[in-house]
Amino acid sequence: MKRYYWLPLLVAGAIAVGGSAATPPPEPSNSPPQQTPLADTQKIVVLGDSITQAGGQYGGYIWLLRRYLNALYPAQSIDVIDAGISGNKSADLDARFNRDVLSQKPDLVIINVGINDVMQSFQSPSATDSEPPLEVYRQKLTAMVKAARARQIEVLLLSPTIVYEDLNSRENIRMVEYIAAMRDVAARNRVQFIDLHTPFRHIIMTYQRYGGRSQNILTRDGIHPNIAGHQIMTYTLLRGLGVPEDQIQNLKLD
């Protein structure tokens, strides 16, 4: 693990140099800690597509999340289950929600989906398509949230990241609409939402300003995160789960 500790430091340095291109860190707060989905949490299912499937492998965001949480909260023995399947869209996740989530009886389900929905939204609709792709995305997210909440399972909606590191691509422009829909579903159903798209954009924009656009920074192929991308996903998720900033910044794995 120590061989890639420098990657998040490089990204953090790029943000600092970039000034207004990045969101400044929050001011320290003396208010009491808020209740988070980690309270009394022993089992987490992470549901998603190929990004989640790869996230369970060495250096992936689920692999990191599992180890970080158990390093931070060893008494809880938190189990993090990878339920990602390559190529899945929101409709695929909904179709297997009972088998891969509800039957596991988790305390928390994290749903990360949208990349394939966005990419396939550019395909010509078939004669059997009765709803616009964005509306299907919204409906399937809503159905999964309601199914989980009916079983008293906490839900965290984790936004998709990017489609290609060309931030002005048609896919990334449309991605904004899908993330807005996910945010709206979370608000309407009073579940947690975490935005991964914005930190990815900030980091890529800052790097491209000083290092050009000829290489990928946070992905292997423009879509699937590399080690640095998975680290950004993990740290953003930990912050959203309420882990104190000083603990996140000092996290190490032996």
C-alpha positions in Angstrom: 0.0 0.0 0.0 2.8 2.5 0.8 3.9 2.6 -2.8 1.0 4.8 -3.8 0.5 7.1 -0.8 1.9 9.9 -2.9 -1.0 9.9 -5.3 -3.6 11.6 -3.1 -0.9 14.0 -2.0 -0.2 14.9 -5.6 -3.9 15.5 -6.2 -4.2 17.6 -3.1 -1.3 19.7 -4.2 -2.9 20.2 -7.6 -6.0 21.5 -5.9 -4.1 23.9 -3.7 -2.2 25.3 -6.7 -5.4 25.6 -8.7 -6.9 28.2 -6.3 -10.5 28.9 -7.2 -10.9 25.8 -9.3 -11.3 23.7 -6.2 -13.7 23.9 -3.3 -11.9 25.2 -0.2 -11.8 22.8 2.8 -14.5 23.3 5.4 -13.7 25.4 8.4 -13.2 23.4 11.6 -16.4 23.2 13.7 -16.8 22.9 17.4 -20.4 21.6 17.1 -21.1 18.0 18.3 -20.7 15.3 15.7 -23.8 14.5 13.7 -25.4 11.0 13.6 -24.2 9.2 10.5 -25.1 6.0 8.7 -22.1 4.4 10.4 -23.8 4.4 13.8 -24.6 0.8 14.7 -23.6 -0.3 11.2 -22.1 -3.8 10.8 -23.0 -4.7 7.2 -22.8 -2.5 4.1 -23.7 -3.5 0.6 -22.3 -1.4 -2.3 -24.4 -1.9 -5.4 -23.3 -0.7 -8.8 -21.7 -1.4 -12.2 -18.2 -2.2 -13.3 -16.7 0.7 -11.3 -18.1 -1.0 -8.1 -17.1 -4.4 -9.3 -13.5 -3.3 -9.7 -13.8 -1.4 -6.5 -13.6 -4.6 -4.6 -10.2 -5.5 -6.0 -6.8 -4.4 -4.5 -6.7 -0.6 -4.3 -10.3 -0.2 -5.3 -12.7 2.1 -3.4 -14.6 -0.8 -1.7 -11.3 -2.6 -0.9 -10.1 0.7 0.7 -13.4 1.5 2.4 -13.5 -1.9 4.1 -10.0 -1.6 5.4 -10.3 2.0 6.5 -13.5 1.5 8.3 -12.2 -1.5 10.2 -9.0 0.4 11.1 -11.1 3.4 12.3 -13.8 1.3 14.1 -12.4 -2.1 14.9 -15.0 -2.8 17.5 -17.8 -2.7 14.9 -16.3 -5.3 12.6 -18.0 -3.7 9.6 -18.5 -6.0 6.6 -18.5 -4.3 3.2 -20.0 -6.4 0.4 -19.2 -5.7 -3.2 -22.4 -6.1 -5.4 -21.1 -4.5 -8.6 -21.7 -6.1 -12.0 -20.1 -4.8 -15.2 -22.4 -3.1 -17.7 -25.3 -2.6 -15.3 -27.7 0.3 -15.6 -30.2 1.4 -12.9 -32.8 -1.0 -14.3 -30.4 -3.9 -13.9 -29.7 -2.9 -10.3 -33.4 -2.7 -9.5 -34.0 -6.1 -11.1 -31.5 -7.8 -8.7 -32.1 -5.6 -5.7 -34.0 -8.2 -3.7 -31.3 -10.9 -4.4 -28.2 -8.8 -3.9 -29.3 -6.3 -1.3 -32.5 -7.1 0.6 -31.6 -10.8 1.1 -28.3 -9.7 2.6 -30.1 -7.7 5.3 -27.5 -4.9 5.4 -27.7 -1.9 7.7 -26.7 0.4 4.9 -26.8 0.1 1.1 -24.7 2.4 -1.1 -26.0 2.7 -4.7 -23.5 4.0 -7.3 -25.0 3.9 -10.8 -25.3 6.2 -13.8 -22.4 5.8 -16.1 -24.0 3.1 -18.3 -27.4 4.9 -18.2 -25.8 8.1 -19.6 -23.8 6.3 -22.3 -26.7 4.2 -23.5 -29.0 7.2 -23.5 -27.3 8.3 -26.7 -28.5 5.1 -28.5 -31.5 5.3 -30.7 -34.7 4.4 -28.7 -36.4 1.1 -29.6 -40.1 0.7 -30.4 -40.6 -0.9 -26.9 -39.1 2.1 -25.0 -42.0 3.8 -23.3 -40.1 6.2 -21.0 -37.2 8.6 -21.6 -33.9 7.1 -20.2 -33.6 9.9 -17.6 -37.1 9.2 -16.3 -36.4 5.4 -16.1 -33.2 6.3 -14.1 -35.2 8.3 -11.7 -37.9 5.7 -11.3 -35.5 2.8 -10.7 -33.5 4.8 -8.1 -36.8 5.7 -6.4 -38.0 2.1 -6.4 -34.7 0.8 -4.8 -34.7 3.6 -2.2 -38.3 2.8 -1.2 -37.7 -1.0 -1.1 -34.7 -0.5 1.2 -36.4 2.0 3.5 -39.4 -0.3 3.8 -37.0 -2.8 5.4 -35.4 -0.1 7.7 -32.2 -0.2 5.6 -30.3 3.1 5.4 -29.6 4.3 1.9 -26.7 6.4 0.5 -26.9 7.5 -3.2 -23.4 7.9 -4.5 -23.3 9.9 -7.7 -21.5 8.6 -10.9 -18.1 10.2 -11.5 -17.3 11.1 -15.2 -17.5 9.7 -18.7 -14.1 10.4 -20.3 -11.8 13.1 -18.9 -13.0 15.5 -21.6 -15.1 17.5 -19.2 -17.0 19.1 -22.1 -17.9 15.8 -23.7 -21.6 15.3 -24.5 -21.7 12.5 -22.0 -20.4 14.7 -19.1 -22.8 17.4 -20.1 -25.7 15.0 -19.9 -24.3 13.5 -16.7 -25.2 16.7 -14.9 -28.9 15.9 -15.5 -28.6 12.4 -14.1 -26.8 13.6 -11.0 -29.4 16.2 -10.5 -32.1 13.5 -10.7 -30.2 11.3 -8.2 -29.9 14.3 -5.8 -33.6 15.0 -6.2 -34.5 11.4 -5.5 -32.4 11.5 -2.3 -34.0 14.8 -1.2 -37.6 13.6 -1.8 -37.0 10.3 0.1 -34.8 11.9 2.8 -31.8 9.7 2.2 -28.1 10.7 1.9 -26.5 11.8 -1.3 -22.8 12.2 -2.0 -21.4 13.9 -5.1 -18.4 12.2 -6.7 -18.6 14.1 -10.0 -17.6 17.5 -8.6 -14.3 16.4 -6.9 -13.4 14.5 -10.1 -14.1 17.6 -12.2 -12.1 19.9 -9.9 -9.1 17.7 -9.8 -9.0 17.1 -13.6 -9.6 20.8 -14.3 -6.8 21.8 -12.0 -4.3 19.3 -13.5 -5.2 20.1 -17.1 -4.6 23.8 -16.5 -1.0 23.1 -15.6 -0.3 19.7 -17.1 -2.3 19.6 -20.3 -5.1 17.3 -21.6 -3.1 14.6 -23.2 -3.3 12.0 -20.4 -5.9 10.6 -18.0 -5.4 11.7 -14.4 -8.0 9.8 -12.3 -9.0 6.9 -14.7 -7.4 4.1 -16.6 -9.5 4.6 -19.8 -11.5 7.7 -19.2 -14.2 5.9 -17.3 -12.8 3.3 -14.8 -10.9 4.9 -11.9 -7.2 4.2 -11.4 -5.7 4.0 -8.0 -5.8 7.7 -7.4 -9.4 7.9 -8.6 -10.4 5.1 -6.2 -8.6 7.0 -3.4 -10.6 10.1 -4.2 -13.8 8.1 -4.2 -13.0 6.5 -0.8 -12.0 9.8 0.9 -15.1 11.6 -0.4 -17.3 8.7 0.8 -15.7 8.7 4.2 -16.3 12.4 4.6 -19.9 11.9 3.6 -20.2 9.2 6.2 -19.1 11.6 8.9 -15.6 10.5 9.5 -13.7 13.5 11.0 -11.4 15.2 8.6 -8.3 14.8 10.7 -8.8 11.0 10.8 -9.2 10.9 7.0 -6.1 12.9 6.3 -4.0 10.6 8.5 -5.4 7.2 7.3 -2.7 4.6 6.6 -2.9 0.9 5.8 0.0 -1.4 6.9 
